[in-house]
Amino acid sequence: MALATVHSRAQTGLEAPAVAVEVDLAGGLPALAIVGLPEAEVKESKDRVRAAIANSGYQFPTRRITVNLAPADLPKEGGRFDLAIALGILAASGQVPADALDRYEFLGELSLSGSLRPVRGALPATLAADAQSRTLVLPESNGDEAALAGAGCVRTAIHLADVAASLVAGSAGSEPLWLEPPEVAEPPDLAQGADLRDIRGQAQAKRALEIAAAGGHSLLMIGPPGAGKTMLASRLPGLLPPLSRADALEVAAVASIEGSGFKTSNWGRRPFRAPHHTASGVALVGGGSSPRPGEITLAHCGVLFLDELPEFDRRVLEVLREPLESGYIVISRAARQAEYPARFQLLAAMNPCPCGYLGEASGRCHCTAERIARYRGRISGPLLDRIDMHLHVAPVPHDVLMAADAASEDSATVRSRVVEARQRAIDRQNNDNAALDPAGIERVCALDKSARTIMEQAVARLGLSARAYHRILRVSRTIADLAGETAIQRTHVAEAIGYRQLDRS
């Protein structure tokens, strides 16, 4: 046979579209041409494939070889097609049975010796292959990641020679030599790591963290250096409920397509991303000529912590406005477009003034009103309006900080209340309170007469926007859920209004 077709998968956003690797052997001067919109890495595979076939004990055909990656209008990148191209050449030249290829899909980069190297996006490719009822053959290094899909349609291999021998054995009726992927470990104990009981004092800040965790709300903490803002932020992931299997798979799929790949030790953990304030807009939301996910996508279903918020470039912060509302980001380039999920929980921290000590009794702050206004003006009003809760974090008194018997709730205790509150929201509206749309707010955030009165007063005195009004209602609903109350009461609304620090000032 001079023509063979091998199934493989490309990578576009979180999707893994099917690619047919067609190999044709024809007469003429020996040459290898790859067509089908290949990027530079794919074009370079001709040299890797030639050396890998020869060093695996097979004969590289001395004919004119044409490799077509279909569909032709889909860009192909990376070394992920090496294995499929090599097997297509071996099948077209009759060295492996071509009829055994149709039941499988192949992904893997080849070294010059023929051994298989890992590729990005193994998990999305596994899920896509399972939907087509095909077995996906991957490098052994991707086995842990692919096994997370829980599908029985994934096999791993170490070397090109092992894959070719398995195809021959399977065609001859013998048992293939594929390696089984490892078992999936249980999600880790969420209580490991930073614990809330390590923080002395800061009762109001801890309460705000609990409310934010229970409703999925965004939170901005404003306070002087050393008040504990960063310590508080690092404890939020430990208060969040465990991921559902669907969300855990989506988080793992995002990490799978990112450059460093997914680490199975992070299976079931909510991500916590804390980019430096020098990060660019592309680093934050994603982009590039070949679109890659940014920090907001890598924080999907987890926490995005922006420390020293006013130090970020204002234009960089503005790119957060749409994802905060929509929960996804669409990256458009001239020739390519990719959509990524971005349901992250924003947690931010800032100082009250440029020097950081505004309002301290020591009087060491000498910032003028103009400097303070310019400092806070680095954060736009529309972005602040989209943050559910603004909280002032005061310094911890020395006697509280140095107390030997200072008792505090641990993260596990608070998390149990958070899980119960979130479950109430799921049972009622099938999503978190922070995700309520206007119709949902009207349905589940109804106020009685006394609660409506205090809300009307707040709207009038603080000049709240419609968005801020809705966010106060969402936070009020979460506070009521934490209290186990069906209806939102006056005290719940009053507490929610208290978390709009910047509106009050």
C-alpha positions as CSV (number, residue, x, y, z in Angstrom):
1,M,0.0,0.0,0.0
2,A,1.3,3.4,-0.9
3,L,-1.3,5.4,1.1
4,A,-2.2,5.3,4.8
5,T,-4.3,7.4,7.2
6,V,-3.5,7.9,10.9
7,H,-5.8,9.7,13.4
8,S,-4.4,12.4,15.7
9,R,-5.5,15.5,17.5
10,A,-4.6,19.2,17.3
11,Q,-5.0,21.8,20.1
12,T,-7.2,24.9,19.8
13,G,-8.1,26.5,23.1
14,L,-9.5,23.7,25.3
15,E,-10.6,21.8,22.2
16,A,-8.8,19.0,20.6
17,P,-10.1,18.8,17.0
18,A,-9.5,15.7,15.0
19,V,-6.7,15.6,12.5
20,A,-6.2,13.0,9.8
21,V,-2.6,12.4,9.0
22,E,-2.5,11.1,5.4
23,V,0.7,9.7,4.0
24,D,1.3,9.0,0.3
25,L,4.4,7.3,-1.1
26,A,5.0,8.1,-4.8
27,G,7.8,7.7,-7.4
28,G,10.4,10.3,-7.9
29,L,13.4,11.7,-6.1
30,P,13.4,10.9,-2.4
31,A,11.8,13.8,-0.4
32,L,9.4,14.4,2.5
33,A,6.9,17.2,2.2
34,I,4.4,18.2,5.0
35,V,1.3,20.2,3.9
36,G,-1.9,21.2,5.8
37,L,-1.0,24.6,7.4
38,P,1.9,23.3,9.6
39,E,3.8,25.6,11.9
40,A,7.6,25.6,12.1
41,E,7.7,22.8,14.8
42,V,5.6,20.5,12.6
43,K,7.8,21.2,9.5
44,E,10.8,20.2,11.5
45,S,9.3,16.8,12.4
46,K,10.5,15.4,9.0
47,D,14.1,15.2,10.4
48,R,13.0,13.8,13.8
49,V,10.8,11.2,12.1
50,R,13.5,10.1,9.6
51,A,16.0,9.5,12.4
52,A,13.5,7.9,14.7
53,I,12.4,5.4,12.1
54,A,16.0,4.4,11.3
55,N,17.0,4.2,14.9
56,S,14.0,2.0,15.8
57,G,15.1,-0.8,13.4
58,Y,12.8,0.1,10.5
59,Q,13.5,1.2,6.9
60,F,12.8,4.8,5.9
61,P,11.4,4.7,2.4
62,T,13.6,6.2,-0.3
63,R,10.6,7.6,-2.3
64,R,8.7,10.8,-2.6
65,I,6.6,11.1,0.6
66,T,3.8,13.6,1.0
67,V,2.2,14.1,4.4
68,N,-1.2,15.9,4.5
69,L,-2.6,17.1,7.8
70,A,-6.3,17.5,7.3
71,P,-8.3,19.6,7.6
72,A,-6.0,22.0,5.7
73,D,-7.4,25.2,7.2
74,L,-6.7,24.2,10.8
75,P,-3.3,25.5,12.0
76,K,-1.1,22.7,13.3
77,E,1.7,23.3,15.9
78,G,4.1,21.4,18.1
79,G,5.7,18.0,17.9
80,R,2.5,16.2,18.7
81,F,2.1,14.8,15.2
82,D,5.5,13.1,15.1
83,L,4.3,9.7,16.2
84,A,1.3,9.7,13.8
85,I,3.5,10.8,10.8
86,A,6.1,8.0,11.6
87,L,3.3,5.4,11.8
88,G,1.8,6.6,8.6
89,I,5.1,6.2,6.8
90,L,5.6,2.7,8.2
91,A,2.0,1.7,7.2
92,A,2.2,3.2,3.7
93,S,5.5,1.3,3.2
94,G,4.0,-2.0,4.5
95,Q,6.1,-2.3,7.6
96,V,3.1,-2.1,9.9
97,P,-0.5,-3.2,9.1
98,A,-2.6,-0.2,7.9
99,D,-5.9,-1.9,8.8
100,A,-5.0,-1.8,12.5
101,L,-4.7,2.0,12.6
102,D,-8.3,3.0,12.4
103,R,-9.2,2.0,16.0
104,Y,-6.5,4.3,17.5
105,E,-5.4,7.9,17.7
106,F,-1.8,8.8,18.2
107,L,-0.1,11.7,19.9
108,G,3.6,12.0,20.8
109,E,6.8,13.9,20.0
110,L,9.7,11.7,18.8
111,S,13.3,11.9,19.9
112,L,16.0,11.0,17.3
113,S,16.3,7.6,19.1
114,G,12.6,6.9,18.6
115,S,11.6,7.3,22.3
116,L,8.4,9.3,23.0
117,R,8.4,12.7,24.6
118,P,5.3,14.3,26.3
119,V,3.0,16.7,24.6
120,R,0.7,19.5,25.8
121,G,-3.0,19.0,25.9
122,A,-3.1,15.2,26.6
123,L,-6.2,15.4,28.8
124,P,-8.4,17.3,26.3
125,A,-7.2,14.9,23.6
126,T,-8.1,11.9,25.8
127,L,-11.6,13.2,26.4
128,A,-12.1,13.9,22.7
129,A,-10.9,10.4,21.7
130,D,-13.2,8.8,24.2
131,A,-16.1,10.6,22.7
132,Q,-15.2,9.0,19.3
133,S,-14.8,5.6,20.9
134,R,-11.2,5.4,19.8
135,T,-8.1,4.4,21.9
136,L,-5.6,7.2,22.3
137,V,-1.9,6.1,22.4
138,L,0.3,8.6,24.3
139,P,3.8,8.8,25.6
140,E,4.2,7.2,29.0
141,S,5.0,10.6,30.5
142,N,1.4,11.8,29.8
143,G,-0.1,8.7,31.3
144,D,-0.9,10.2,34.8
145,E,-2.6,13.2,33.2
146,A,-4.6,11.2,30.7
147,A,-5.8,8.7,33.4
148,L,-7.7,11.6,35.1
149,A,-10.3,11.3,32.4
150,G,-11.4,8.0,33.9
151,A,-11.8,6.5,30.4
152,G,-10.6,3.1,29.5
153,C,-9.6,4.2,26.0
154,V,-6.0,5.5,26.8
155,R,-2.8,3.5,26.4
156,T,0.8,4.6,26.8
157,A,4.1,3.7,25.2
158,I,7.8,4.4,25.7
159,H,9.2,4.0,22.2
160,L,8.2,4.1,18.5
161,A,9.3,0.5,18.2
162,D,6.9,-0.5,21.0
163,V,3.9,1.1,19.2
164,A,4.8,-0.5,15.9
165,A,5.2,-3.9,17.5
166,S,1.8,-3.5,19.3
167,L,0.1,-2.8,16.0
168,V,1.7,-5.9,14.4
169,A,0.7,-8.0,17.4
170,G,-2.9,-6.7,17.4
171,S,-3.3,-7.3,13.7
172,A,-2.0,-10.9,14.1
173,G,-4.6,-11.6,16.8
174,S,-2.1,-11.4,19.7
175,E,-2.4,-9.2,22.8
176,P,-1.1,-5.7,22.1
177,L,1.8,-4.5,24.1
178,W,0.3,-1.2,25.3
179,L,1.0,0.0,28.8
180,E,-1.9,0.7,31.1
181,P,-2.0,4.2,32.6
182,P,-1.6,4.5,36.4
183,E,-4.5,4.6,38.8
184,V,-5.9,8.0,39.6
185,A,-5.1,9.1,43.2
186,E,-7.8,10.5,45.5
187,P,-7.9,14.3,45.8
188,P,-5.5,15.5,48.5
189,D,-6.5,16.7,51.9
190,L,-7.6,20.3,51.5
191,A,-6.6,21.2,55.1
192,Q,-2.9,20.8,54.2
193,G,-0.8,24.0,54.0
194,A,-1.7,27.5,55.2
195,D,-4.4,27.5,57.9
196,L,-6.7,30.3,59.1
197,R,-5.8,29.7,62.8
198,D,-2.3,31.0,62.1
199,I,-3.6,34.5,61.9
200,R,-4.0,36.5,65.1
201,G,-6.9,38.9,65.4
202,Q,-8.5,40.2,62.2
203,A,-11.9,38.9,63.1
204,Q,-13.7,41.1,60.6
205,A,-11.3,40.2,57.8
206,K,-11.8,36.5,58.6
207,R,-15.5,37.0,58.5
208,A,-15.2,38.7,55.1
209,L,-13.1,35.8,53.8
210,E,-15.7,33.3,55.0
211,I,-18.5,35.3,53.2
212,A,-16.4,35.5,50.0
213,A,-15.7,31.8,50.1
214,A,-19.3,30.9,50.7
215,G,-20.7,33.0,47.8
216,G,-17.8,33.1,45.4
217,H,-17.5,36.8,45.8
218,S,-14.6,39.0,44.9
219,L,-12.8,40.9,47.7
220,L,-10.5,43.9,48.0
221,M,-8.6,44.4,51.2
222,I,-7.2,47.8,52.0
223,G,-4.7,48.2,54.8
224,P,-1.2,49.3,55.8
225,P,1.9,47.1,55.3
226,G,2.1,44.2,57.8
227,A,-1.6,44.1,58.6
228,G,-1.9,40.6,57.3
229,K,-3.5,41.0,53.9
230,T,-1.3,38.6,52.0
231,M,-1.6,36.0,54.9
232,L,-5.3,36.3,54.7
233,A,-5.4,35.9,51.0
234,S,-3.3,32.7,51.1
235,R,-5.9,31.1,53.4
236,L,-8.8,31.6,51.0
237,P,-8.2,28.4,48.9
238,G,-8.4,26.3,52.1
239,L,-11.9,27.7,52.9
240,L,-13.3,26.8,49.5
241,P,-15.3,23.6,49.0
242,P,-13.9,20.7,47.0
243,L,-14.1,20.8,43.3
244,S,-16.8,18.7,41.5
245,R,-15.3,16.1,39.1
246,A,-16.4,18.2,36.1
247,D,-14.7,21.3,37.4
248,A,-11.6,19.3,38.5
249,L,-11.3,17.9,34.9
250,E,-11.7,21.4,33.5
251,V,-9.0,22.8,35.8
252,A,-6.7,19.9,34.8
253,A,-7.4,20.5,31.1
254,V,-6.4,24.1,31.4
255,A,-3.2,23.2,33.1
256,S,-2.6,20.5,30.5
257,I,-2.5,23.0,27.6
258,E,-0.2,25.4,29.6
259,G,3.5,25.2,29.0
260,S,4.5,23.5,32.3
261,G,1.8,20.9,32.0
262,F,-0.5,19.4,34.7
263,K,1.0,17.9,37.9
264,T,-1.1,15.1,39.2
265,S,-0.3,16.1,42.8
266,N,-2.6,19.1,42.1
267,W,-5.6,16.9,41.2
268,G,-8.7,18.2,42.9
269,R,-7.0,21.4,44.2
270,R,-8.4,24.8,43.4
271,P,-5.6,26.9,41.7
272,F,-4.2,29.9,43.5
273,R,-2.5,32.4,41.1
274,A,-0.6,35.5,42.3
275,P,1.0,37.3,39.3
276,H,3.5,40.0,40.0
277,H,2.3,43.6,39.4
278,T,4.7,43.9,36.4
279,A,2.6,41.4,34.5
280,S,1.4,42.5,31.1
281,G,-2.2,42.4,29.8
282,V,-1.3,39.4,27.7
283,A,0.1,37.6,30.7
284,L,-3.1,38.2,32.6
285,V,-5.8,37.3,30.1
286,G,-3.8,35.3,27.6
287,G,-2.8,35.9,24.0
288,G,0.1,35.7,21.6
289,S,0.2,34.9,17.9
290,S,-0.8,31.4,18.9
291,P,-3.3,32.1,21.7
292,R,-2.3,30.7,25.1
293,P,-4.2,30.9,28.4
294,G,-3.4,33.7,30.8
295,E,-3.5,34.0,34.6
296,I,-7.3,34.4,34.7
297,T,-7.7,31.1,32.9
298,L,-5.1,29.4,35.0
299,A,-7.0,30.6,38.0
300,H,-10.3,29.0,36.7
301,C,-12.4,27.7,39.5
302,G,-9.8,29.0,41.9
303,V,-8.4,32.3,43.2
304,L,-6.6,35.1,41.4
305,F,-4.7,37.2,44.0
306,L,-3.5,40.7,42.9
307,D,-1.3,42.1,45.6
308,E,-0.4,45.8,45.5
309,L,-3.3,46.4,43.1
310,P,-2.6,50.1,42.3
311,E,0.9,49.1,41.2
312,F,-0.5,47.2,38.2
313,D,-0.6,49.1,35.0
314,R,-4.1,50.6,34.7
315,R,-4.6,49.3,31.2
316,V,-3.7,45.8,32.4
317,L,-6.3,46.0,35.1
318,E,-9.0,47.1,32.7
319,V,-8.8,43.8,30.8
320,L,-10.3,42.1,33.9
321,R,-13.6,43.9,33.5
322,E,-15.3,41.7,30.9
323,P,-14.1,38.3,32.3
324,L,-15.3,39.2,35.8
325,E,-18.8,39.6,34.4
326,S,-18.9,36.8,31.8
327,G,-16.7,34.1,33.3
328,Y,-14.8,33.5,30.0
329,I,-12.3,35.2,27.7
330,V,-12.2,35.2,23.9
331,I,-8.8,35.9,22.4
332,S,-8.9,37.0,18.8
333,R,-6.0,37.3,16.5
334,A,-5.9,38.0,12.7
335,A,-5.8,34.3,11.8
336,R,-6.8,32.5,15.0
337,Q,-9.4,32.7,17.8
338,A,-9.6,30.8,21.1
339,E,-12.1,30.9,23.9
340,Y,-11.0,30.0,27.5
341,P,-13.0,29.6,30.7
342,A,-12.2,32.2,33.4
343,R,-14.5,31.7,36.3
344,F,-12.0,32.9,38.9
345,Q,-12.5,34.5,42.3
346,L,-10.7,37.8,42.4
347,L,-8.9,38.7,45.6
348,A,-6.9,41.9,45.7
349,A,-4.9,43.9,48.3
350,M,-3.7,47.5,48.4
351,N,-2.4,50.2,50.7
352,P,-4.6,53.1,51.7
353,C,-2.0,55.6,50.3
354,P,1.4,55.7,48.6
355,C,3.4,55.3,51.8
356,G,0.8,52.9,53.2
357,Y,0.3,54.4,56.7
358,L,-2.7,56.7,56.1
359,G,-4.8,57.0,59.3
360,E,-2.2,55.5,61.7
361,A,-2.0,57.2,65.1
362,S,1.8,57.5,64.8
363,G,1.2,60.2,62.2
364,R,4.0,59.0,60.0
365,C,1.9,59.4,56.8
366,H,2.6,62.7,55.1
367,C,0.8,61.9,51.8
368,T,-1.1,64.9,50.4
369,A,-4.7,64.5,49.4
370,E,-3.6,64.9,45.8
371,R,-1.1,62.1,46.0
372,I,-3.7,59.8,47.7
373,A,-6.3,60.6,45.0
374,R,-3.8,60.0,42.2
375,Y,-2.7,56.7,43.9
376,R,-6.3,55.4,44.2
377,G,-7.1,56.7,40.8
378,R,-4.9,54.1,39.3
379,I,-7.9,51.7,39.8
380,S,-10.8,52.7,37.7
381,G,-14.3,53.2,39.0
382,P,-15.8,50.5,36.7
383,L,-13.4,47.9,38.0
384,L,-14.0,48.8,41.6
385,D,-17.7,48.6,40.9
386,R,-17.3,45.0,39.8
387,I,-15.6,43.9,43.1
388,D,-18.3,42.7,45.5
389,M,-16.6,43.5,48.8
390,H,-14.2,46.3,49.9
391,L,-12.7,45.9,53.4
392,H,-10.4,47.9,55.5
393,V,-7.8,45.7,57.3
394,A,-6.4,47.5,60.3
395,P,-3.1,46.6,62.0
396,V,-3.2,43.9,64.7
397,P,-2.7,45.3,68.2
398,H,0.6,44.3,69.8
399,D,-1.2,42.6,72.8
400,V,-3.2,40.4,70.4
401,L,-0.2,39.6,68.2
402,M,2.0,38.6,71.2
403,A,-0.7,36.7,73.2
404,A,0.4,33.2,74.0
405,D,-3.1,31.7,74.1
406,A,-4.8,33.4,71.2
407,A,-7.4,30.9,70.0
408,S,-8.8,31.1,66.5
409,E,-11.0,28.9,64.3
410,D,-9.1,26.6,61.9
411,S,-9.8,26.5,58.2
412,A,-11.6,23.1,58.4
413,T,-14.2,24.5,60.8
414,V,-14.9,27.6,58.6
415,R,-14.9,25.4,55.5
416,S,-17.7,23.2,56.9
417,R,-19.9,26.3,57.2
418,V,-18.9,27.4,53.7
419,V,-19.8,24.1,52.2
420,E,-23.2,24.1,53.9
421,A,-23.9,27.7,52.7
422,R,-22.8,26.9,49.1
423,Q,-25.0,23.7,49.1
424,R,-28.0,25.9,50.0
425,A,-27.3,28.1,47.1
426,I,-26.8,25.1,44.7
427,D,-30.1,23.5,45.9
428,R,-31.9,26.8,45.4
429,Q,-30.6,28.2,42.1
430,N,-28.0,25.7,40.9
431,N,-25.1,28.1,41.0
432,D,-23.1,30.3,43.4
433,N,-24.6,33.5,44.7
434,A,-21.9,35.6,43.0
435,A,-23.1,34.1,39.6
436,L,-26.7,35.2,40.0
437,D,-28.1,37.1,37.0
438,P,-30.7,39.9,37.4
439,A,-33.6,37.5,37.0
440,G,-32.1,35.2,39.7
441,I,-31.6,38.2,42.0
442,E,-35.2,39.2,41.7
443,R,-36.2,35.6,42.5
444,V,-34.0,34.7,45.5
445,C,-33.0,38.1,46.9
446,A,-36.3,39.6,47.8
447,L,-36.2,42.0,50.8
448,D,-38.8,42.6,53.5
449,K,-39.9,46.1,54.4
450,S,-37.2,46.9,57.0
451,A,-34.4,45.5,54.7
452,R,-35.7,47.4,51.8
453,T,-35.6,50.6,53.8
454,I,-32.0,50.3,54.8
455,M,-31.1,49.5,51.2
456,E,-32.9,52.5,49.9
457,Q,-31.1,54.7,52.3
458,A,-27.7,53.2,51.3
459,V,-28.4,53.7,47.6
460,A,-29.4,57.4,48.2
461,R,-26.6,58.3,50.5
462,L,-23.7,56.4,48.8
463,G,-24.8,57.0,45.2
464,L,-24.6,53.3,44.4
465,S,-24.8,52.2,40.8
466,A,-27.2,49.5,39.7
467,R,-24.2,47.0,39.6
468,A,-23.2,47.8,43.2
469,Y,-26.8,47.5,44.3
470,H,-27.0,44.0,42.8
471,R,-23.7,43.0,44.3
472,I,-24.9,44.0,47.8
473,L,-28.0,41.9,47.3
474,R,-25.8,38.9,46.3
475,V,-23.6,39.3,49.4
476,S,-26.7,39.7,51.5
477,R,-28.0,36.4,50.2
478,T,-24.7,34.7,51.1
479,I,-24.7,36.1,54.6
480,A,-28.3,34.8,55.0
481,D,-27.2,31.4,53.8
482,L,-24.3,31.3,56.3
483,A,-26.9,32.1,59.0
484,G,-29.2,29.3,57.7
485,E,-32.0,31.8,57.0
486,T,-34.4,31.5,54.1
487,A,-35.2,35.2,53.9
488,I,-32.7,38.1,53.7
489,Q,-33.1,40.2,56.9
490,R,-32.2,43.8,57.8
491,T,-29.0,42.7,59.6
492,H,-27.8,40.8,56.5
493,V,-28.2,43.8,54.3
494,A,-26.5,46.1,56.8
495,E,-23.5,43.8,57.0
496,A,-23.3,43.6,53.2
497,I,-23.4,47.4,52.9
498,G,-20.5,47.6,55.4
499,Y,-18.3,45.7,53.0
500,R,-18.5,48.5,50.4
501,Q,-15.7,50.5,52.0
502,L,-14.7,52.5,49.0
503,D,-18.4,53.5,48.3
504,R,-18.7,54.8,51.9
505,S,-15.5,56.8,51.6
